[in-house]
Amino acid sequence: MADRKKYAQKRKEFEAEALPHMDALYRTALRLAKNQNDAEDLVQEAYAKAYRFWDKFESGSNCRAWLFKIMTNIFINQYRSKSRSPLSANIDDIDENFLYGQLAGSELTENPEQALFAKIFDDDVKKAIENLPDDFRMVAVLSFLEGFSYQEIADIADLQLGTVKSRLHRGRKILQKQLFDYAVKNGYIKENA
Amino acid sequence: MNCQEALDLLYDIIDKEASEIDAQEVQQHLDGCRDCFKIYRLESSIQALIQERLKNNDQPANTEVLKSRVISKLDAIDREENPGAPPRVYSLVAKVMVAVAAVVIIIGAVSLGSDYYRHVSLYVPFEEAHHELAGQPLPDDPPVSTYLGLDFSDIGARTGYALVSYSKESINDVEMAHFVYSNGNSSVSVFAVPKDDYPIPLDLAENSVTRNGIVYFEHHCRTCHLLFHQVDGAVIITASEQEDIDLFPFSPQEKVSVISLLLP
């Protein structure tokens, strides 16, 4: 009977602490897994694992980060595609301040907010993010979408702080290149000759 | 601070990771350097754009369905780790939520016709039924050995799994027999239904495997493995949560002569 009570208590605690983070986990899962089925499975597996290991969670510590760590781990082990994206080979070809170099003197550098926001849509950004190689996408989503700090991301994804920074940096460059190419293709901006 | 030093801190500033002192020095530099100011302005605009667009894009389609599935997963873990616990109120709540969700899904399937909704409405109920019954004891009544003219009595001998429960289930509004076999560690569900009531879903056509002259249709998702096949007038669906269990031996393969419906 005491066991049963303890068990009910555990369930109650878990539901109160962990379940409110479901929307956040799911939106990140969607960006990581890139489709709804896998994203749902990812969230479910994360909750199942978290529940099994709930006694390992230190009460009072950051439950949200803990759940993201579990989910990120499952993603790394099971879902991350094994093949390198063709994009990753070209990252180092993108110059530092590539975008500024391309855009110098154009309307964009004078009034970037207006020019960018009017023409780049939600879907364009989503596609650009999904095109990122998994390792870069993971840190980019945790930072841009969830607002985790470098240190939190390092803990969640089990990476060195320096690796987090360099992946974020390179992920940004790839994103910018993609958005720039998109804008050129659609005639929003002209490529510098 | 020179231009290079200011630009080195660009992303630390944008990500709000820079120290206050660094941030102040960068600001001083930007106040006097038009070029760096423009780079900072462009980069932070792009960052703001990416963050805002990403958030806009994240309106989950149906978190209620997801929530009910998570809850039933937790229920399954509760049963597994704490057998003998009485059914709890929240699992009733979860069932009501699943029922509501099912209605939403059916409406969704009709109006959207997307793969996602079809996936959920076709296959999830099998998973859930499997979860519900796995681990429950066999009633005192004599075990069912035949259904729809098929012999289920030899499955135990063939697989080393014992029949641990059976019941009549309504899956996607179709009544079918549900047998659960277990070897103590893992369990497999076998569903049987008249073929006219539940034709094998057409979208499985490309996942066919032929064994002993019988065509099976497989469906895999992250948490389930389903096998469909037809024997005379019956469609048999075997289901397991584990990828590595061979489901073929769990399918009754021949029609037996005695046709009886022992299920109430």
Interface residues (C-beta under 8 A of the other chain):
Chain A: D3 R4 Y7 A8 R11 F14 E15 L19 M22 D23 Y26 R27 L30 R31 Q36 N37 D38 E40 D41 L42 V43 Q44 E45 Y47 A48 Y51 R52 Q78 N97 L99 Y100 L103 L108 T109 P112 E113 L116 F117 I120 F121 D122 D123 D124 V125 K126 I129 V141 S143 F144 L145 S149 Y150 K165 L168 H169 R172 L175 Q176 L179
Chain B: L7 Y11 D15 E17 K38 I39 R41 L42 E43 S45 I46 Q47 A48 L49 I50 Q51 R53 L54 K55 N56 N57 D58 P60 A61 T63 L66 K67 R69 V70 K73 L74 I77 D78 E81 N82 A85 R88 Y90 D115 Y116 H119 C221 R222 T223
